Amino acid sequence: MGTASMAASMQKDTFGAQLVTKTLDYMNQNQFTGATNADYDFQTKVLSAAGIGGHLNINV
């Protein structure tokens, strides 16, 4: 696999991760107050702090 191919794959994975993150953020936000669900907020902070998000293999 060439460098350009790896870079394109990485950009695709990064875009997919950002899309999923924004979608989950939107789905876990109160429409009326704009507040984020406390459980979701805690889980995302714990997972991102542990660096788990960067090490998951979610290719389907």
mmCIF file as Biopython writes it, N, C-alpha, C and O atoms, coordinates in Angstrom:
data_model
#
loop_
_atom_site.group_PDB
_atom_site.id
_atom_site.type_symbol
_atom_site.label_atom_id
_atom_site.label_alt_id
_atom_site.label_comp_id
_atom_site.label_asym_id
_atom_site.label_entity_id
_atom_site.label_seq_id
_atom_site.pdbx_PDB_ins_code
_atom_site.Cartn_x
_atom_site.Cartn_y
_atom_site.Cartn_z
_atom_site.occupancy
_atom_site.B_iso_or_equiv
_atom_site.auth_seq_id
_atom_site.auth_asym_id
_atom_site.pdbx_PDB_model_num
ATOM 1   N N  . MET A ? 1  ? 0.854   -1.180 0.000  1.0 0.0 1  A 1 
ATOM 2   C CA . MET A ? 1  ? 0.000   0.000  0.000  1.0 0.0 1  A 1 
ATOM 3   C C  . MET A ? 1  ? 0.892   1.233  0.000  1.0 0.0 1  A 1 
ATOM 4   O O  . MET A ? 1  ? 1.765   1.373  0.857  1.0 0.0 1  A 1 
ATOM 5   N N  . GLY A ? 2  ? 0.676   2.117  -0.951 1.0 0.0 2  A 1 
ATOM 6   C CA . GLY A ? 2  ? 1.494   3.310  -1.071 1.0 0.0 2  A 1 
ATOM 7   C C  . GLY A ? 2  ? 1.135   4.376  -0.059 1.0 0.0 2  A 1 
ATOM 8   O O  . GLY A ? 2  ? 0.092   4.314  0.592  1.0 0.0 2  A 1 
ATOM 9   N N  . THR A ? 3  ? 2.006   5.345  0.061  1.0 0.0 3  A 1 
ATOM 10  C CA . THR A ? 3  ? 1.799   6.439  1.010  1.0 0.0 3  A 1 
ATOM 11  C C  . THR A ? 3  ? 0.532   7.229  0.692  1.0 0.0 3  A 1 
ATOM 12  O O  . THR A ? 3  ? -0.225  7.580  1.597  1.0 0.0 3  A 1 
ATOM 13  N N  . ALA A ? 4  ? 0.301   7.508  -0.584 1.0 0.0 4  A 1 
ATOM 14  C CA . ALA A ? 4  ? -0.895  8.266  -0.973 1.0 0.0 4  A 1 
ATOM 15  C C  . ALA A ? 4  ? -2.156  7.487  -0.655 1.0 0.0 4  A 1 
ATOM 16  O O  . ALA A ? 4  ? -3.152  8.062  -0.216 1.0 0.0 4  A 1 
ATOM 17  N N  . SER A ? 5  ? -2.118  6.188  -0.873 1.0 0.0 5  A 1 
ATOM 18  C CA . SER A ? 5  ? -3.273  5.342  -0.586 1.0 0.0 5  A 1 
ATOM 19  C C  . SER A ? 5  ? -3.556  5.295  0.910  1.0 0.0 5  A 1 
ATOM 20  O O  . SER A ? 5  ? -4.712  5.330  1.333  1.0 0.0 5  A 1 
ATOM 21  N N  . MET A ? 6  ? -2.493  5.214  1.705  1.0 0.0 6  A 1 
ATOM 22  C CA . MET A ? 6  ? -2.658  5.196  3.159  1.0 0.0 6  A 1 
ATOM 23  C C  . MET A ? 6  ? -3.221  6.523  3.654  1.0 0.0 6  A 1 
ATOM 24  O O  . MET A ? 6  ? -4.070  6.543  4.545  1.0 0.0 6  A 1 
ATOM 25  N N  . ALA A ? 7  ? -2.758  7.617  3.087  1.0 0.0 7  A 1 
ATOM 26  C CA . ALA A ? 7  ? -3.247  8.939  3.485  1.0 0.0 7  A 1 
ATOM 27  C C  . ALA A ? 7  ? -4.723  9.091  3.146  1.0 0.0 7  A 1 
ATOM 28  O O  . ALA A ? 7  ? -5.491  9.629  3.942  1.0 0.0 7  A 1 
ATOM 29  N N  . ALA A ? 8  ? -5.122  8.620  1.969  1.0 0.0 8  A 1 
ATOM 30  C CA . ALA A ? 8  ? -6.531  8.698  1.565  1.0 0.0 8  A 1 
ATOM 31  C C  . ALA A ? 8  ? -7.394  7.848  2.484  1.0 0.0 8  A 1 
ATOM 32  O O  . ALA A ? 8  ? -8.494  8.252  2.861  1.0 0.0 8  A 1 
ATOM 33  N N  . SER A ? 9  ? -6.898  6.672  2.843  1.0 0.0 9  A 1 
ATOM 34  C CA . SER A ? 9  ? -7.634  5.789  3.745  1.0 0.0 9  A 1 
ATOM 35  C C  . SER A ? 9  ? -7.788  6.427  5.120  1.0 0.0 9  A 1 
ATOM 36  O O  . SER A ? 9  ? -8.846  6.336  5.743  1.0 0.0 9  A 1 
ATOM 37  N N  . MET A ? 10 ? -6.724  7.073  5.585  1.0 0.0 10 A 1 
ATOM 38  C CA . MET A ? 10 ? -6.760  7.729  6.889  1.0 0.0 10 A 1 
ATOM 39  C C  . MET A ? 10 ? -7.742  8.895  6.882  1.0 0.0 10 A 1 
ATOM 40  O O  . MET A ? 10 ? -8.473  9.092  7.852  1.0 0.0 10 A 1 
ATOM 41  N N  . GLN A ? 11 ? -7.765  9.671  5.796  1.0 0.0 11 A 1 
ATOM 42  C CA . GLN A ? 11 ? -8.709  10.780 5.691  1.0 0.0 11 A 1 
ATOM 43  C C  . GLN A ? 11 ? -10.139 10.260 5.692  1.0 0.0 11 A 1 
ATOM 44  O O  . GLN A ? 11 ? -11.021 10.863 6.303  1.0 0.0 11 A 1 
ATOM 45  N N  . LYS A ? 12 ? -10.370 9.148  5.011  1.0 0.0 12 A 1 
ATOM 46  C CA . LYS A ? 12 ? -11.702 8.552  4.957  1.0 0.0 12 A 1 
ATOM 47  C C  . LYS A ? 12 ? -12.128 8.093  6.350  1.0 0.0 12 A 1 
ATOM 48  O O  . LYS A ? 12 ? -13.266 8.322  6.761  1.0 0.0 12 A 1 
ATOM 49  N N  . ASP A ? 13 ? -11.217 7.446  7.075  1.0 0.0 13 A 1 
ATOM 50  C CA . ASP A ? 13 ? -11.517 6.989  8.427  1.0 0.0 13 A 1 
ATOM 51  C C  . ASP A ? 13 ? -11.778 8.159  9.361  1.0 0.0 13 A 1 
ATOM 52  O O  . ASP A ? 13 ? -12.687 8.109  10.189 1.0 0.0 13 A 1 
ATOM 53  N N  . THR A ? 14 ? -10.980 9.215  9.229  1.0 0.0 14 A 1 
ATOM 54  C CA . THR A ? 14 ? -11.152 10.401 10.068 1.0 0.0 14 A 1 
ATOM 55  C C  . THR A ? 14 ? -12.497 11.061 9.799  1.0 0.0 14 A 1 
ATOM 56  O O  . THR A ? 14 ? -13.197 11.448 10.734 1.0 0.0 14 A 1 
ATOM 57  N N  . PHE A ? 15 ? -12.862 11.192 8.529  1.0 0.0 15 A 1 
ATOM 58  C CA . PHE A ? 15 ? -14.156 11.776 8.179  1.0 0.0 15 A 1 
ATOM 59  C C  . PHE A ? 15 ? -15.289 10.935 8.758  1.0 0.0 15 A 1 
ATOM 60  O O  . PHE A ? 15 ? -16.245 11.481 9.309  1.0 0.0 15 A 1 
ATOM 61  N N  . GLY A ? 16 ? -15.191 9.613  8.637  1.0 0.0 16 A 1 
ATOM 62  C CA . GLY A ? 16 ? -16.221 8.723  9.171  1.0 0.0 16 A 1 
ATOM 63  C C  . GLY A ? 16 ? -16.355 8.860  10.674 1.0 0.0 16 A 1 
ATOM 64  O O  . GLY A ? 16 ? -17.467 8.884  11.201 1.0 0.0 16 A 1 
ATOM 65  N N  . ALA A ? 17 ? -15.233 8.949  11.366 1.0 0.0 17 A 1 
ATOM 66  C CA . ALA A ? 17 ? -15.257 9.099  12.821 1.0 0.0 17 A 1 
ATOM 67  C C  . ALA A ? 17 ? -15.878 10.427 13.222 1.0 0.0 17 A 1 
ATOM 68  O O  . ALA A ? 17 ? -16.651 10.489 14.178 1.0 0.0 17 A 1 
ATOM 69  N N  . GLN A ? 18 ? -15.544 11.493 12.494 1.0 0.0 18 A 1 
ATOM 70  C CA . GLN A ? 18 ? -16.119 12.802 12.792 1.0 0.0 18 A 1 
ATOM 71  C C  . GLN A ? 18 ? -17.621 12.811 12.544 1.0 0.0 18 A 1 
ATOM 72  O O  . GLN A ? 18 ? -18.376 13.419 13.302 1.0 0.0 18 A 1 
ATOM 73  N N  . LEU A ? 19 ? -18.049 12.142 11.490 1.0 0.0 19 A 1 
ATOM 74  C CA . LEU A ? 19 ? -19.471 12.068 11.168 1.0 0.0 19 A 1 
ATOM 75  C C  . LEU A ? 19 ? -20.235 11.334 12.263 1.0 0.0 19 A 1 
ATOM 76  O O  . LEU A ? 19 ? -21.298 11.785 12.692 1.0 0.0 19 A 1 
ATOM 77  N N  . VAL A ? 20 ? -19.699 10.211 12.712 1.0 0.0 20 A 1 
ATOM 78  C CA . VAL A ? 20 ? -20.340 9.441  13.781 1.0 0.0 20 A 1 
ATOM 79  C C  . VAL A ? 20 ? -20.386 10.259 15.061 1.0 0.0 20 A 1 
ATOM 80  O O  . VAL A ? 20 ? -21.413 10.284 15.741 1.0 0.0 20 A 1 
ATOM 81  N N  . THR A ? 21 ? -19.295 10.924 15.399 1.0 0.0 21 A 1 
ATOM 82  C CA . THR A ? 21 ? -19.240 11.734 16.618 1.0 0.0 21 A 1 
ATOM 83  C C  . THR A ? 21 ? -20.279 12.848 16.591 1.0 0.0 21 A 1 
ATOM 84  O O  . THR A ? 21 ? -21.008 13.039 17.564 1.0 0.0 21 A 1 
ATOM 85  N N  . LYS A ? 22 ? -20.350 13.579 15.490 1.0 0.0 22 A 1 
ATOM 86  C CA . LYS A ? 22 ? -21.319 14.677 15.383 1.0 0.0 22 A 1 
ATOM 87  C C  . LYS A ? 22 ? -22.756 14.157 15.429 1.0 0.0 22 A 1 
ATOM 88  O O  . LYS A ? 22 ? -23.628 14.787 16.028 1.0 0.0 22 A 1 
ATOM 89  N N  . THR A ? 23 ? -23.000 13.006 14.797 1.0 0.0 23 A 1 
ATOM 90  C CA . THR A ? 23 ? -24.342 12.422 14.809 1.0 0.0 23 A 1 
ATOM 91  C C  . THR A ? 23 ? -24.740 12.034 16.221 1.0 0.0 23 A 1 
ATOM 92  O O  . THR A ? 23 ? -25.853 12.330 16.656 1.0 0.0 23 A 1 
ATOM 93  N N  . LEU A ? 24 ? -23.836 11.372 16.946 1.0 0.0 24 A 1 
ATOM 94  C CA . LEU A ? 24 ? -24.137 10.977 18.321 1.0 0.0 24 A 1 
ATOM 95  C C  . LEU A ? 24 ? -24.303 12.195 19.219 1.0 0.0 24 A 1 
ATOM 96  O O  . LEU A ? 24 ? -25.172 12.205 20.091 1.0 0.0 24 A 1 
ATOM 97  N N  . ASP A ? 25 ? -23.483 13.221 19.018 1.0 0.0 25 A 1 
ATOM 98  C CA . ASP A ? 25 ? -23.632 14.459 19.787 1.0 0.0 25 A 1 
ATOM 99  C C  . ASP A ? 25 ? -25.018 15.053 19.566 1.0 0.0 25 A 1 
ATOM 100 O O  . ASP A ? 25 ? -25.687 15.458 20.517 1.0 0.0 25 A 1 
ATOM 101 N N  . TYR A ? 26 ? -25.443 15.101 18.314 1.0 0.0 26 A 1 
ATOM 102 C CA . TYR A ? 26 ? -26.748 15.657 17.962 1.0 0.0 26 A 1 
ATOM 103 C C  . TYR A ? 26 ? -27.877 14.833 18.577 1.0 0.0 26 A 1 
ATOM 104 O O  . TYR A ? 26 ? -28.840 15.391 19.105 1.0 0.0 26 A 1 
ATOM 105 N N  . MET A ? 27 ? -27.760 13.508 18.510 1.0 0.0 27 A 1 
ATOM 106 C CA . MET A ? 27 ? -28.819 12.630 19.009 1.0 0.0 27 A 1 
ATOM 107 C C  . MET A ? 27 ? -28.925 12.652 20.531 1.0 0.0 27 A 1 
ATOM 108 O O  . MET A ? 27 ? -29.983 12.337 21.075 1.0 0.0 27 A 1 
ATOM 109 N N  . ASN A ? 28 ? -27.857 13.017 21.224 1.0 0.0 28 A 1 
ATOM 110 C CA . ASN A ? 28 ? -27.852 13.016 22.682 1.0 0.0 28 A 1 
ATOM 111 C C  . ASN A ? 28 ? -27.968 14.412 23.272 1.0 0.0 28 A 1 
ATOM 112 O O  . ASN A ? 28 ? -27.618 14.639 24.430 1.0 0.0 28 A 1 
ATOM 113 N N  . GLN A ? 29 ? -28.457 15.338 22.472 1.0 0.0 29 A 1 
ATOM 114 C CA . GLN A ? 29 ? -28.634 16.709 22.934 1.0 0.0 29 A 1 
ATOM 115 C C  . GLN A ? 29 ? -30.121 17.017 23.056 1.0 0.0 29 A 1 
ATOM 116 O O  . GLN A ? 29 ? -30.908 16.676 22.173 1.0 0.0 29 A 1 
ATOM 117 N N  . ASN A ? 30 ? -30.498 17.659 24.145 1.0 0.0 30 A 1 
ATOM 118 C CA . ASN A ? 30 ? -31.882 18.057 24.362 1.0 0.0 30 A 1 
ATOM 119 C C  . ASN A ? 30 ? -32.250 19.136 23.351 1.0 0.0 30 A 1 
ATOM 120 O O  . ASN A ? 30 ? -31.556 20.146 23.234 1.0 0.0 30 A 1 
ATOM 121 N N  . GLN A ? 31 ? -33.340 18.921 22.622 1.0 0.0 31 A 1 
ATOM 122 C CA . GLN A ? 31 ? -33.766 19.860 21.581 1.0 0.0 31 A 1 
ATOM 123 C C  . GLN A ? 31 ? -34.134 21.229 22.132 1.0 0.0 31 A 1 
ATOM 124 O O  . GLN A ? 31 ? -33.954 22.247 21.465 1.0 0.0 31 A 1 
ATOM 125 N N  . PHE A ? 32 ? -34.648 21.244 23.345 1.0 0.0 32 A 1 
ATOM 126 C CA . PHE A ? 32 ? -35.178 22.483 23.894 1.0 0.0 32 A 1 
ATOM 127 C C  . PHE A ? 32 ? -34.142 23.289 24.673 1.0 0.0 32 A 1 
ATOM 128 O O  . PHE A ? 32 ? -34.123 24.518 24.594 1.0 0.0 32 A 1 
ATOM 129 N N  . THR A ? 33 ? -33.286 22.605 25.422 1.0 0.0 33 A 1 
ATOM 130 C CA . THR A ? 33 ? -32.313 23.318 26.254 1.0 0.0 33 A 1 
ATOM 131 C C  . THR A ? 33 ? -30.916 23.342 25.654 1.0 0.0 33 A 1 
ATOM 132 O O  . THR A ? 33 ? -30.100 24.190 26.015 1.0 0.0 33 A 1 
ATOM 133 N N  . GLY A ? 34 ? -30.636 22.420 24.743 1.0 0.0 34 A 1 
ATOM 134 C CA . GLY A ? 34 ? -29.300 22.330 24.164 1.0 0.0 34 A 1 
ATOM 135 C C  . GLY A ? 34 ? -28.318 21.578 25.042 1.0 0.0 34 A 1 
ATOM 136 O O  . GLY A ? 34 ? -27.151 21.417 24.683 1.0 0.0 34 A 1 
ATOM 137 N N  . ALA A ? 35 ? -28.792 21.114 26.203 1.0 0.0 35 A 1 
ATOM 138 C CA . ALA A ? 35 ? -27.922 20.380 27.128 1.0 0.0 35 A 1 
ATOM 139 C C  . ALA A ? 35 ? -27.660 18.968 26.609 1.0 0.0 35 A 1 
ATOM 140 O O  . ALA A ? 35 ? -28.530 18.345 26.000 1.0 0.0 35 A 1 
ATOM 141 N N  . THR A ? 36 ? -26.455 18.481 26.858 1.0 0.0 36 A 1 
ATOM 142 C CA . THR A ? 36 ? -26.085 17.129 26.450 1.0 0.0 36 A 1 
ATOM 143 C C  . THR A ? 36 ? -26.473 16.154 27.547 1.0 0.0 36 A 1 
ATOM 144 O O  . THR A ? 36 ? -26.350 16.465 28.732 1.0 0.0 36 A 1 
ATOM 145 N N  . ASN A ? 37 ? -26.941 14.976 27.159 1.0 0.0 37 A 1 
ATOM 146 C CA . ASN A ? 37 ? -27.269 13.918 28.095 1.0 0.0 37 A 1 
ATOM 147 C C  . ASN A ? 37 ? -26.048 13.659 28.975 1.0 0.0 37 A 1 
ATOM 148 O O  . ASN A ? 37 ? -24.953 13.444 28.455 1.0 0.0 37 A 1 
ATOM 149 N N  . ALA A ? 38 ? -26.217 13.676 30.295 1.0 0.0 38 A 1 
ATOM 150 C CA . ALA A ? 38 ? -25.095 13.550 31.227 1.0 0.0 38 A 1 
ATOM 151 C C  . ALA A ? 38 ? -24.354 12.224 31.076 1.0 0.0 38 A 1 
ATOM 152 O O  . ALA A ? 38 ? -23.124 12.197 31.126 1.0 0.0 38 A 1 
ATOM 153 N N  . ASP A ? 39 ? -25.087 11.125 30.891 1.0 0.0 39 A 1 
ATOM 154 C CA . ASP A ? 39 ? -24.435 9.819  30.725 1.0 0.0 39 A 1 
ATOM 155 C C  . ASP A ? 39 ? -23.578 9.800  29.470 1.0 0.0 39 A 1 
ATOM 156 O O  . ASP A ? 39 ? -22.444 9.323  29.493 1.0 0.0 39 A 1 
ATOM 157 N N  . TYR A ? 40 ? -24.112 10.309 28.391 1.0 0.0 40 A 1 
ATOM 158 C CA . TYR A ? 40 ? -23.380 10.343 27.125 1.0 0.0 40 A 1 
ATOM 159 C C  . TYR A ? 40 ? -22.144 11.227 27.254 1.0 0.0 40 A 1 
ATOM 160 O O  . TYR A ? 40 ? -21.063 10.861 26.793 1.0 0.0 40 A 1 
ATOM 161 N N  . ASP A ? 41 ? -22.302 12.374 27.873 1.0 0.0 41 A 1 
ATOM 162 C CA . ASP A ? 41 ? -21.187 13.302 28.056 1.0 0.0 41 A 1 
ATOM 163 C C  . ASP A ? 41 ? -20.064 12.642 28.851 1.0 0.0 41 A 1 
ATOM 164 O O  . ASP A ? 41 ? -18.894 12.761 28.487 1.0 0.0 41 A 1 
ATOM 165 N N  . PHE A ? 42 ? -20.412 11.947 29.933 1.0 0.0 42 A 1 
ATOM 166 C CA . PHE A ? 42 ? -19.412 11.257 30.754 1.0 0.0 42 A 1 
ATOM 167 C C  . PHE A ? 42 ? -18.700 10.172 29.955 1.0 0.0 42 A 1 
ATOM 168 O O  . PHE A ? 42 ? -17.474 10.070 29.993 1.0 0.0 42 A 1 
ATOM 169 N N  . GLN A ? 43 ? -19.468 9.365  29.233 1.0 0.0 43 A 1 
ATOM 170 C CA . GLN A ? 43 ? -18.883 8.264  28.470 1.0 0.0 43 A 1 
ATOM 171 C C  . GLN A ? 43 ? -17.935 8.762  27.390 1.0 0.0 43 A 1 
ATOM 172 O O  . GLN A ? 43 ? -16.866 8.185  27.195 1.0 0.0 43 A 1 
ATOM 173 N N  . THR A ? 44 ? -18.307 9.814  26.692 1.0 0.0 44 A 1 
ATOM 174 C CA . THR A ? 44 ? -17.433 10.314 25.628 1.0 0.0 44 A 1 
ATOM 175 C C  . THR A ? 44 ? -16.156 10.911 26.199 1.0 0.0 44 A 1 
ATOM 176 O O  . THR A ? 44 ? -15.085 10.769 25.608 1.0 0.0 44 A 1 
ATOM 177 N N  . LYS A ? 45 ? -16.259 11.575 27.341 1.0 0.0 45 A 1 
ATOM 178 C CA . LYS A ? 45 ? -15.060 12.150 27.954 1.0 0.0 45 A 1 
ATOM 179 C C  . LYS A ? 45 ? -14.128 11.059 28.458 1.0 0.0 45 A 1 
ATOM 180 O O  . LYS A ? 45 ? -12.911 11.171 28.307 1.0 0.0 45 A 1 
ATOM 181 N N  . VAL A ? 46 ? -14.672 10.012 29.051 1.0 0.0 46 A 1 
ATOM 182 C CA . VAL A ? 46 ? -13.849 8.916  29.557 1.0 0.0 46 A 1 
ATOM 183 C C  . VAL A ? 46 ? -13.190 8.174  28.401 1.0 0.0 46 A 1 
ATOM 184 O O  . VAL A ? 46 ? -11.995 7.883  28.451 1.0 0.0 46 A 1 
ATOM 185 N N  . LEU A ? 47 ? -13.965 7.865  27.355 1.0 0.0 47 A 1 
ATOM 186 C CA . LEU A ? 47 ? -13.404 7.131  26.221 1.0 0.0 47 A 1 
ATOM 187 C C  . LEU A ? 47 ? -12.360 7.947  25.480 1.0 0.0 47 A 1 
ATOM 188 O O  . LEU A ? 47 ? -11.323 7.411  25.088 1.0 0.0 47 A 1 
ATOM 189 N N  . SER A ? 48 ? -12.612 9.231  25.281 1.0 0.0 48 A 1 
ATOM 190 C CA . SER A ? 48 ? -11.644 10.040 24.547 1.0 0.0 48 A 1 
ATOM 191 C C  . SER A ? 48 ? -10.386 10.267 25.379 1.0 0.0 48 A 1 
ATOM 192 O O  . SER A ? 48 ? -9.287  10.334 24.828 1.0 0.0 48 A 1 
ATOM 193 N N  . ALA A ? 49 ? -10.529 10.385 26.691 1.0 0.0 49 A 1 
ATOM 194 C CA . ALA A ? 49 ? -9.366  10.573 27.558 1.0 0.0 49 A 1 
ATOM 195 C C  . ALA A ? 49 ? -8.486  9.330  27.568 1.0 0.0 49 A 1 
ATOM 196 O O  . ALA A ? 49 ? -7.263  9.432  27.667 1.0 0.0 49 A 1 
ATOM 197 N N  . ALA A ? 50 ? -9.101  8.162  27.467 1.0 0.0 50 A 1 
ATOM 198 C CA . ALA A ? 50 ? -8.345  6.910  27.464 1.0 0.0 50 A 1 
ATOM 199 C C  . ALA A ? 50 ? -7.745  6.626  26.101 1.0 0.0 50 A 1 
ATOM 200 O O  . ALA A ? 50 ? -6.922  5.722  25.960 1.0 0.0 50 A 1 
ATOM 201 N N  . GLY A ? 51 ? -8.145  7.379  25.107 1.0 0.0 51 A 1 
ATOM 202 C CA . GLY A ? 51 ? -7.618  7.169  23.766 1.0 0.0 51 A 1 
ATOM 203 C C  . GLY A ? 51 ? -8.201  5.966  23.067 1.0 0.0 51 A 1 
ATOM 204 O O  . GLY A ? 51 ? -7.653  5.495  22.071 1.0 0.0 51 A 1 
ATOM 205 N N  . ILE A ? 52 ? -9.304  5.467  23.578 1.0 0.0 52 A 1 
ATOM 206 C CA . ILE A ? 52 ? -9.900  4.259  23.014 1.0 0.0 52 A 1 
ATOM 207 C C  . ILE A ? 52 ? -10.398 4.507  21.601 1.0 0.0 52 A 1 
ATOM 208 O O  . ILE A ? 52 ? -10.285 3.629  20.745 1.0 0.0 52 A 1 
ATOM 209 N N  . GLY A ? 53 ? -10.938 5.663  21.347 1.0 0.0 53 A 1 
ATOM 210 C CA . GLY A ? 53 ? -11.502 5.950  20.035 1.0 0.0 53 A 1 
ATOM 211 C C  . GLY A ? 53 ? -10.527 5.786  18.886 1.0 0.0 53 A 1 
ATOM 212 O O  . GLY A ? 53 ? -10.930 5.411  17.785 1.0 0.0 53 A 1 
ATOM 213 N N  . GLY A ? 54 ? -9.269  6.056  19.116 1.0 0.0 54 A 1 
ATOM 214 C CA . GLY A ? 54 ? -8.277  5.949  18.062 1.0 0.0 54 A 1 
ATOM 215 C C  . GLY A ? 54 ? -7.781  4.538  17.825 1.0 0.0 54 A 1 
ATOM 216 O O  . GLY A ? 54 ? -7.061  4.287  16.859 1.0 0.0 54 A 1 
ATOM 217 N N  . HIS A ? 55 ? -8.160  3.606  18.703 1.0 0.0 55 A 1 
ATOM 218 C CA . HIS A ? 55 ? -7.636  2.249  18.602 1.0 0.0 55 A 1 
ATOM 219 C C  . HIS A ? 55 ? -8.698  1.211  18.270 1.0 0.0 55 A 1 
ATOM 220 O O  . HIS A ? 55 ? -8.416  0.013  18.286 1.0 0.0 55 A 1 
ATOM 221 N N  . LEU A ? 56 ? -9.896  1.648  17.975 1.0 0.0 56 A 1 
ATOM 222 C CA . LEU A ? 56 ? -10.953 0.708  17.629 1.0 0.0 56 A 1 
ATOM 223 C C  . LEU A ? 56 ? -10.902 0.371  16.153 1.0 0.0 56 A 1 
ATOM 224 O O  . LEU A ? 56 ? -10.637 1.239  15.321 1.0 0.0 56 A 1 
ATOM 225 N N  . ASN A ? 57 ? -11.150 -0.867 15.832 1.0 0.0 57 A 1 
ATOM 226 C CA . ASN A ? 57 ? -11.229 -1.290 14.432 1.0 0.0 57 A 1 
ATOM 227 C C  . ASN A ? 57 ? -12.694 -1.558 14.147 1.0 0.0 57 A 1 
ATOM 228 O O  . ASN A ? 57 ? -13.225 -2.599 14.533 1.0 0.0 57 A 1 
ATOM 229 N N  . ILE A ? 58 ? -13.356 -0.615 13.468 1.0 0.0 58 A 1 
ATOM 230 C CA . ILE A ? 58 ? -14.791 -0.753 13.236 1.0 0.0 58 A 1 
ATOM 231 C C  . ILE A ? 58 ? -15.118 -0.928 11.768 1.0 0.0 58 A 1 
ATOM 232 O O  . ILE A ? 58 ? -16.220 -0.591 11.333 1.0 0.0 58 A 1 
ATOM 233 N N  . ASN A ? 59 ? -14.170 -1.452 10.993 1.0 0.0 59 A 1 
ATOM 234 C CA . ASN A ? 59 ? -14.440 -1.698 9.573  1.0 0.0 59 A 1 
ATOM 235 C C  . ASN A ? 59 ? -15.459 -2.809 9.441  1.0 0.0 59 A 1 
ATOM 236 O O  . ASN A ? 59 ? -15.278 -3.901 9.980  1.0 0.0 59 A 1 
ATOM 237 N N  . VAL A ? 60 ? -16.527 -2.524 8.723  1.0 0.0 60 A 1 
ATOM 238 C CA . VAL A ? 60 ? -17.599 -3.510 8.547  1.0 0.0 60 A 1 
ATOM 239 C C  . VAL A ? 60 ? -17.643 -3.936 7.105  1.0 0.0 60 A 1 
ATOM 240 O O  . VAL A ? 60 ? -18.473 -4.764 6.730  1.0 0.0 60 A 1 
#
